[in-house]
Amino acid sequence: MSTTVRHVVLFAFRDDAPADRIRAIETAFVALRERIPGIVDLEWGTDESPEDLGRGFTHCFLVTFDDAAARDAYLKHPAHVAFGLVLRPYLDRSLVVDYVARVRGAGAGT
């Protein structure tokens, strides 16, 4: 059974957030991979959906950890806390979902 934890983070930025600050935030988030032990993978992108269901969320980051302990260490790591201070003035809202990755065909409802 997998204990891999996926940490899905969605950002909706303030309407007045300057594009250069958003780019700096993207770069700072990606840099967390090198600064925080326990991050196995990190990928991100911006909303490209033709369905127009994003509700203002434009950025998605997917961070992978070996387990919940690594995720928990990331949440309180000083680099993550510092990132939050850089992000906060430009953020309208965020949505975070964590889940334990399951293998296709394993578990209920698959």
N, C-alpha and C positions, 0 to 999 in steps of 0.2 A: 504494500500500500504506500502510495506517495505521500510525503509530507511537504512537498514543494508548495510554497505559498506565493500566490500572485497578488500583487498590490496594484490595483487599478486606480489611477488618479485622473480626474477630469477637472479642467479649469475653464471658467468663464471669466474673462477679464473685463474690467470696467471699460465703459465706452471711451473714456478719456485717457486710457492707458497708451502711452506713446509706443509706436512700433519698435523703436530701438530698445525700450525697456523690456518689452515682451521677448525680443530676441535674446537679450541678456539673461532673462529668466529661463528660457529654453536651454541656453548654454550652461547655466548654473545647475539646473536640474540634472542634466546629462553628466556633469562633472562629479555628481555625488557617487557615481559608480566607482570612480577611482579613489574617492576620499573615504568611503565607508565600507569596511569589511563586511562580508556576508551578502552583498549584492551579487547574484549569479549572472543576471542579465538585466538590461534596461533598454527598452525601445520606446519610441514616441512618434507621434505624428499629429497632424491637424485634421479636423473634420473634413471629409471629402464626400460624405453621404449625399446622394441625390434625394433621399427621403425627407429632408428638412425636418428631422425629429430631434436635433441636437439640443434644443432648448437653450441656446446661447453658449453651450460648452463647445469650445473650439479646439482645445488641446487635450490629448490623451497620452498618459505615460503609463507604461506597464513595467513594473519592477518585479523581478523574480528573486526569491530567497529560497535557500535549502529547506528552511523550516520556520516555524513561528518565532522561535528564539532569535533567529537572525533578523526577522522583521521587527521584533520588539526592540532589539538593540539599535536598529536603524532609526526608529521613531524618536528615540531620545539622544541619538548621537549629536554632538555639538554642530557638525556640518549641516545636518538636517534642520536643526533648530535655527541656525543662522540663515539657511535658505528661506525658511518661513518668514523671517524678518525682511528679506529682500522682496519676496513675493507679495506679502500682505497689502502694501499700499496700492497695488495695481489689480488686485483680485476682487471680482464681484462675488463669486461663490465657487465652491469646489464640491466635488462628489468623490468619495473614496469607497471602494469595495475591495475587500480582501477575500480570497477563497483558496482552499486547498485544491490543487490541481488533481483532477481525476483522469484516469486513462479511459479512453473511449471503450464503452462496453462494460465498464466496471461500476457497479452501483445502481441504485434505483433510477428509473426513468431514462435509461440509456438504451 
